[in-house]
Amino acid sequence: MKMAENFLKVADINELQEGRGIQKVVNNREIGLFCEDGQVFAIDGECPHVGGPLGEGFVEEGKVYCPLHGWPFDLKTGKCLTNSRAKVECFSTKVKDGEVFISLSE
């Protein structure tokens, strides 16, 4: 189901909880979705270290920690805060009528 041009519905807002992520597959791609302070974030759901599912990591102070080895990634920039060469892609999000949409084409 599409919204506007390039936004795809990926979840219902009630699936997201503060401080916890969820992992979704969108167009054959792993995506981590997070809610912190009422904002929704979407990032590449695969940690560049050894492929850990970032959507299953815990969120604290604007970062998600990979559940495998604890690498912290900034939810706004995708940058790893302990390894300057590691980064994940971030995606634009929109919430409308209780549904979460992301844009994969950026």
DRENTORGU-16243 format. One record per atom (N, C-alpha, C): residue number from 1; atom name; x, y, z. Coordinates in steps of 0.05 Angstrom, whole numbers. Layout:
<nodes>
NUM:CA:X:Y:Z
...
</nodes>
This chain:
<nodes>
1:N:17:-24:0
1:CA:0:0:0
1:C:18:25:0
2:N:13:43:-18
2:CA:30:66:-21
2:C:16:91:-11
3:N:33:110:-3
3:CA:23:136:5
3:C:40:156:-10
4:N:28:176:-22
4:CA:43:196:-37
4:C:60:182:-58
5:N:84:192:-63
5:CA:100:181:-85
5:C:116:156:-76
6:N:136:160:-60
6:CA:154:138:-54
6:C:152:127:-26
7:N:131:133:-12
7:CA:128:123:15
7:C:112:97:16
8:N:122:77:31
8:CA:109:52:34
8:C:100:47:63
9:N:77:36:66
9:CA:68:30:94
9:C:84:6:104
10:N:95:9:128
10:CA:112:-12:139
10:C:102:-22:166
11:N:85:-7:180
11:CA:75:-16:206
11:C:52:2:215
12:N:39:-8:236
12:CA:19:9:250
12:C:34:22:273
13:N:27:46:280
13:CA:42:60:301
13:C:41:45:328
14:N:19:30:332
14:CA:17:16:358
14:C:36:-8:360
15:N:50:-15:338
15:CA:70:-36:339
15:C:96:-26:352
16:N:99:1:352
16:CA:124:13:362
16:C:121:20:392
17:N:143:14:407
17:CA:144:22:435
17:C:169:38:440
18:N:166:58:458
18:CA:189:74:465
18:C:212:55:476
19:N:236:60:466
19:CA:259:46:477
19:C:264:18:464
20:N:247:10:446
20:CA:250:-16:433
20:C:245:-13:404
21:N:259:-29:388
21:CA:256:-29:359
21:C:240:-53:350
22:N:232:-52:325
22:CA:221:-75:311
22:C:235:-78:284
23:N:236:-103:275
23:CA:250:-109:250
23:C:228:-116:230
24:N:230:-103:206
24:CA:211:-108:184
24:C:226:-113:159
25:N:214:-128:141
25:CA:226:-132:114
25:C:209:-116:95
26:N:222:-97:81
26:CA:209:-79:62
26:C:224:-82:35
27:N:210:-90:15
27:CA:222:-94:-12
27:C:248:-111:-9
28:N:246:-133:5
28:CA:269:-152:8
28:C:292:-139:24
29:N:287:-119:39
29:CA:307:-106:54
29:C:300:-105:84
30:N:319:-111:102
30:CA:315:-110:130
30:C:315:-81:139
31:N:294:-73:154
31:CA:291:-45:164
31:C:286:-46:194
32:N:300:-29:209
32:CA:295:-26:237
32:C:277:-2:241
33:N:256:-5:256
33:CA:238:18:262
33:C:238:23:292
34:N:239:49:299
34:CA:242:57:327
34:C:225:81:333
35:N:216:83:358
35:CA:202:107:367
35:C:216:117:392
36:N:224:142:391
36:CA:236:154:415
36:C:226:183:417
37:N:217:190:441
37:CA:206:216:446
37:C:185:224:426
38:N:168:205:418
38:CA:147:210:399
38:C:155:212:370
39:N:180:210:364
39:CA:190:210:336
39:C:194:182:327
40:N:189:177:301
40:CA:193:151:289
40:C:218:152:271
41:N:236:133:274
41:CA:260:131:259
41:C:261:104:244
42:N:273:104:220
42:CA:277:80:205
42:C:306:79:195
43:N:319:57:200
43:CA:347:54:190
43:C:350:26:178
44:N:372:23:164
44:CA:379:-4:154
44:C:379:-23:178
45:N:365:-45:175
45:CA:362:-64:197
45:C:384:-83:201
46:N:406:-81:185
46:CA:428:-100:187
46:C:453:-86:196
47:N:464:-94:218
47:CA:489:-82:228
47:C:512:-89:209
48:N:529:-69:202
48:CA:551:-75:183
48:C:573:-92:196
49:N:572:-96:222
49:CA:593:-111:235
49:C:591:-141:227
50:N:570:-155:236
50:CA:566:-183:229
50:C:536:-188:222
51:N:522:-167:214
51:CA:494:-171:205
51:C:473:-174:226
52:N:479:-164:250
52:CA:459:-166:272
52:C:434:-150:265
53:N:411:-159:275
53:CA:385:-146:270
53:C:382:-121:287
54:N:388:-98:276
54:CA:386:-73:292
54:C:358:-68:303
55:N:337:-76:288
55:CA:310:-72:298
55:C:304:-86:324
56:N:321:-105:331
56:CA:318:-120:357
56:C:335:-108:379
57:N:349:-86:372
57:CA:366:-74:392
57:C:350:-55:411
58:N:363:-47:432
58:CA:349:-28:450
58:C:358:1:444
59:N:339:19:449
59:CA:343:47:442
59:C:346:63:468
60:N:366:81:467
60:CA:371:99:490
60:C:384:124:480
61:N:373:147:487
61:CA:384:173:481
61:C:392:176:451
62:N:373:169:434
62:CA:377:173:405
62:C:395:153:391
63:N:401:131:405
63:CA:418:110:393
63:C:405:83:396
64:N:411:66:376
64:CA:403:38:379
64:C:428:22:382
65:N:427:2:400
65:CA:450:-15:405
65:C:445:-42:392
66:N:464:-51:375
66:CA:461:-77:362
66:C:459:-99:383
67:N:440:-117:380
67:CA:436:-137:401
67:C:459:-158:402
68:N:475:-160:381
68:CA:497:-179:381
68:C:522:-170:396
69:N:532:-147:390
69:CA:557:-138:402
69:C:555:-109:414
70:N:532:-98:414
70:CA:528:-72:427
70:C:537:-47:412
71:N:543:-50:386
71:CA:552:-26:371
71:C:529:-6:372
72:N:534:20:379
72:CA:513:40:380
72:C:512:56:353
73:N:488:58:343
73:CA:483:74:318
73:C:464:97:324
74:N:471:121:314
74:CA:455:144:317
74:C:430:141:300
75:N:406:144:311
75:CA:381:141:296
75:C:377:162:274
76:N:389:186:278
76:CA:385:207:258
76:C:405:207:236
77:N:430:198:242
77:CA:451:199:221
77:C:459:171:211
78:N:454:150:227
78:CA:462:123:219
78:C:491:117:226
79:N:506:137:237
79:CA:534:133:243
79:C:538:116:268
80:N:558:98:267
80:CA:565:82:290
80:C:582:100:308
81:N:577:101:333
81:CA:590:118:352
81:C:616:107:363
82:N:622:81:357
82:CA:647:69:366
82:C:665:61:344
83:N:656:62:319
83:CA:672:56:296
83:C:665:76:274
84:N:683:95:269
84:CA:677:116:250
84:C:674:107:221
85:N:682:83:215
85:CA:679:72:188
85:C:653:58:184
86:N:638:53:205
86:CA:613:38:203
86:C:590:58:203
87:N:571:53:185
87:CA:547:69:182
87:C:525:53:170
88:N:500:59:177
88:CA:477:47:165
88:C:460:69:152
89:N:444:62:133
89:CA:427:81:119
89:C:403:89:136
90:N:395:114:134
90:CA:371:124:148
90:C:350:130:127
91:N:325:127:134
91:CA:303:132:116
91:C:282:151:127
92:N:271:167:110
92:CA:250:186:118
92:C:225:171:127
93:N:212:181:148
93:CA:188:168:158
93:C:165:189:158
94:N:141:178:157
94:CA:116:194:160
94:C:97:177:176
95:N:81:190:193
95:CA:60:176:207
95:C:34:190:199
96:N:15:174:189
96:CA:-11:185:182
96:C:-33:166:189
97:N:-53:176:203
97:CA:-76:159:211
97:C:-67:134:225
98:N:-47:135:242
98:CA:-38:112:258
98:C:-21:92:242
99:N:-13:99:218
99:CA:3:82:202
99:C:31:94:197
100:N:51:78:197
100:CA:79:87:193
100:C:87:81:165
101:N:98:101:151
101:CA:108:98:124
101:C:137:106:123
102:N:152:93:105
102:CA:180:101:101
102:C:185:104:71
103:N:206:120:64
103:CA:214:123:37
103:C:241:109:33
104:N:243:90:15
104:CA:267:76:10
104:C:284:89:-12
105:N:271:107:-27
105:CA:285:120:-50
105:C:295:147:-43
106:N:319:149:-32
106:CA:330:174:-25
106:C:358:177:-36
</nodes>
